[in-house]
Amino acid sequence: MSASSSTNNTRMLELRGGLGAIPGVRLAGVHAGIKARKRDLALVAFDSPQVCASVITTNEIKAAPLLVTGRHLSESGDAMRAIVINSGCANACTGERGERDAQATARQAAALLEIDPNQVVIASTGVIGVLMPMDRVQRGLERCEGQLEAGGKSAHDAAEAIMTTDRVPKLSAYSFYDGTTKYVVGGIAKGSGMIAPNMATMLAFVATDAPMTRAALQAALSECCDESFNMISVDGDMSTNDACYAFAPVGKGSAPEGFAAALRRVCLDLAQAMVKDGEGATKTLTMHVTGAATVVQARAAARAVINSNLVKTAVYGEDPNWGRVIAAAGSVKAGLDPEKWSLYVNDKLWVDVGAIEVLSEAEGHAEMEHSSIVLRLDLGIGDASATGWGCDLSKDYVRINASYRT
Amino acid sequence: MSASSSTNNTRMLELRGGLGAIPGVRLAGVHAGIKARKRDLALVAFDSPQVCASVITTNEIKAAPLLVTGRHLSESGDAMRAIVINSGCANACTGERGERDAQATARQAAALLEIDPNQVVIASTGVIGVLMPMDRVQRGLERCEGQLEAGGKSAHDAAEAIMTTDRVPKLSAYSFYDGTTKYVVGGIAKGSGMIAPNMATMLAFVATDAPMTRAALQAALSECCDESFNMISVDGDMSTNDACYAFAPVGKGSAPEGFAAALRRVCLDLAQAMVKDGEGATKTLTMHVTGAATVVQARAAARAVINSNLVKTAVYGEDPNWGRVIAAAGSVKAGLDPEKWSLYVNDKLWVDVGAIEVLSEAEGHAEMEHSSIVLRLDLGIGDASATGWGCDLSKDYVRINASYRT
């Protein structure tokens, strides 16, 4: 957690309730019938207009709600009031009809909340290429509006409603103190498959009660995403629907001291919860890369390792096959010098520079038996570092994804 | 096979015996004891000096035999006489000792064949970070030398000796006729896991009896690799040991007419054999991308699809989840225009431009039941095309790779 520790006097404290911990935020999550049985529609309402920042998928195919939300943010990005999120249908590759459906959803939510449709963020997750069942969405929104409530219970319902193959809802919140005022940052997220560096199938919504400008919020969010959501991988796939949206009350200045650290902590919590909940995952893998020439190279090496099917199957099989780690890191022009690297497992030196093995096969195997494997690859070249988070690749991953829609 | 068909009068005919079909090539494959029971050491001897071309891994960590062979090719690339290949030990991440071992292996083979050590190509495949059992290699080489023989039987033994998790040896050979003379091109290869675009864990050795310059051979090999070995994927991992070496009798001019087509056919055969033998594979996937603006973009899209774990698990589960194909192709800046693409499965239109589904779920599922799935994504933008070959991701892939070394 080196990246997220707070070393000054901003006193960060963990809270329950995710988005529900933030004053002025009301939520609901219901079963609208988009999916067979589970909650599938969430509504988040802000009591006052919010500045909104976003980081979205770089996929050339972007789902309709992403396109529609992009236009809304151009119009009203300084005065957003609500979020509608559904699971069960990605509304991606659905053409003009899909965009009309996303617009209609925003209009319906806006009518219920008596706000402008441009003030609504829309997000979807689920199967690609299926049209939204708009009658069910409309009725579900009405039920959501009737159930809107502040607090952890409704945030939990909302976090549950945005799940796809997730096993657990994902919430995180922290309070921080900037010297004069106590603020809160909180969020909810979904994601457990199709997770890759660069915003794969994941949705995250974070908010705070600390006022700031939209530019200040965007700067903080972009930096946090690079260190959290963009450094996790479950299967290396990048989705058409990924997005992280952040909200803050409209303010005139920069973010208060302590905000960036609290936001980073919330994003890291949510990102790590996704990896821990990775489809079929039985173990998590934390990959620190240190001693790199640049952060870009350190990140590239960390991502290559957490994305490698061979590393992931070795972790699953508890096989101390360190060669696969080095081969993966070497494949991405990370500046790996064959004569300078060393590899650590769970803080023990595993392989020393120059390929002299320090831990025996049995010792290496014993380290791999942990349910949380922490590797550190020191490139021995410079001072830059990065961390990536991943999970193993199990037979269950294959089972889950071979029959996702059935 | 559009890329490999011969449309002129060079009359390409398939032969048995792979490398063994080429006059002047003798081979042997023995059990040297590097692995527990199976053949693990191959020797190939050329009766006359050969020009040698190569395409090797772009991994920053290169195995010792690659480095040593690189120096030999600088010295004697116009007059190579032998190849030594072992499985069971990659001789990668083995430092100076590994290089000395590779040099010693070349010296021992050279002494047995009464040639210069610089005339020997060395290649290894197997576990990373383990030292070569040099006494066994020496004794194995002696046995190989005693068994050197022309023809298909010895080529089969050699192809078997270079296997790791491969289930079948991989050989291919064709004769072609340039109008006056009949020539032969043939090869052997190994690879079934850690296969990715850009020369992942694979070794291929091809040769011909058609004389040409080293430059002519290199040009033909580089082009063929881009269309064959660099367009297959089993698991997206890139190895430290991958190499393809090509040999031809020393000549003064360019390659005879028909050579490029025959070489391409041999490389495609070997590449497709790797995919078909992919670890745990139950189905193969051929991904044609047409209508792209550039070949680079077409290749990027084809590779993204065959590399996608979500596409591969859908193929395994016979799930007609075309959204995953589009999401994968969209993730790599292939110039995918959301309003122009269309997708075909086994020559049937699956999804039309603008996301109107043509095949029903049941019809799509029926197509996915084939053991060889052929997809074509038409980008509808330009005239460039490319093809990639992959396989499904099964529970068996996980089983094999979770316990590779045990």
Interface residues (C-beta under 8 A of the other chain):
Chain A: T58 N59 E60 I61 K62 A90 A92 C93 T94 G95 E96 G98 V127 I128 G129 G193 M194 D235 G236 D237 M238 S239 T240 N307 S308 N309 L310 T313 A314 Y316 G317 D319 N321 W322 G323 R324 I326 A327 A328 A329 G330 S331 K333 A334 G335 L336 D337 P338 E339 V351 G354 A355 I356 E357 L393 S394 K395 Y397 V398 R399 N401 A402 S403 Y404 R405 T406
Chain B: T58 N59 E60 I61 K62 A90 A92 C93 T94 G95 E96 G98 V127 I128 G129 G193 M194 D235 G236 D237 M238 S239 T240 N307 S308 N309 L310 T313 A314 Y316 G317 D319 N321 W322 G323 R324 I326 A327 A328 A329 G330 S331 K333 A334 G335 L336 D337 P338 E339 V351 G354 A355 I356 E357 L393 S394 K395 Y397 V398 R399 N401 A402 S403 Y404 R405 T406
